[in-house]
Amino acid sequence: MAPPPSGSLAAAARFSLSNDKYQMIRAPINILDNKFDKPYLGKSKMGVSFGFIHDWQLSIWILKESAGLMEWVLTYQHDLQAIANQLDSIDSHIDQINGPWIVEEDDTDIPLNTETLSQRF
C-alpha cells in the first residue's frame, strides 16, 4: 500500500490487520482545521479510542468494525467549561491556598481550636 499523501497522517490512522496489511482510517473529525487542539489516540477496554477537546467540549469516539468496515462511533461528550471555571476560581484564590491553613474543630464536646498549622510544627 502506498503511503498517504503528505499532511494527511494527521487526519488518518493506519492499523495493522491480521493479514499483515494496513487499513487507512480517517479521524472522526477534521483535525487539520484545529491546529491548536491536540487529538488523542489510545486503546481502552472498548477498543481503539479517539479523544479530542475543542472549545471546552470533550468528545470520545470508539472505532467499531461491522461487515469489514471500520467506523468511528461517538460514545461520550462532556462540556468542560464548568470544571474550567472552578479551576479559574481556585487559581484566583491561590494566595489563600498557599498561605497558612487554619484547623477549625467544630464539635460541641470540645473547645474550638483555631491555631494555624504553622504554629503547630
SULDAJO-V631123 format. One record per residue. RES is the residue in three letters. PHI is phi in whole degrees, -180 to 180 (none if undefined). Layout:
res:phi
RES:PHI
RES:PHI
This chain:
res:phi
MET:none
ALA:-72
PRO:-65
PRO:-69
PRO:-59
SER:-56
GLY:92
SER:-89
LEU:-62
ALA:-71
ALA:-111
ALA:-147
ALA:-128
ARG:-112
PHE:-121
SER:-80
LEU:-94
SER:-64
ASN:-92
ASP:62
LYS:-115
TYR:-108
GLN:-124
MET:-83
ILE:-131
ARG:-70
ALA:-63
PRO:-68
ILE:-135
ASN:-82
ILE:-78
LEU:-69
ASP:-77
ASN:-116
LYS:-65
PHE:-101
ASP:-101
LYS:-109
PRO:-81
TYR:-127
LEU:-119
GLY:-153
LYS:-127
SER:-133
LYS:-61
MET:-87
GLY:123
VAL:-72
SER:-124
PHE:-130
GLY:-119
PHE:-155
ILE:-116
HIS:-142
ASP:51
TRP:66
GLN:-106
LEU:-89
SER:-128
ILE:-131
TRP:-113
ILE:-117
LEU:-81
LYS:-115
GLU:-116
SER:-145
ALA:54
GLY:80
LEU:-103
MET:-98
GLU:-147
TRP:-83
VAL:-117
LEU:-68
THR:-113
TYR:-156
GLN:-141
HIS:-151
ASP:-84
LEU:-92
GLN:-61
ALA:-63
ILE:-65
ALA:-62
ASN:-64
GLN:-65
LEU:-65
ASP:-61
SER:-63
ILE:-64
ASP:-63
SER:-73
HIS:-110
ILE:-62
ASP:-64
GLN:-66
ILE:-70
ASN:-84
GLY:-81
PRO:-67
TRP:-95
ILE:-115
VAL:-90
GLU:-119
GLU:-99
ASP:-113
ASP:-127
THR:-70
ASP:-84
ILE:-126
PRO:-67
LEU:-67
ASN:-119
THR:-121
GLU:-71
THR:-80
LEU:-63
SER:-66
GLN:-76
ARG:-74
PHE:-110
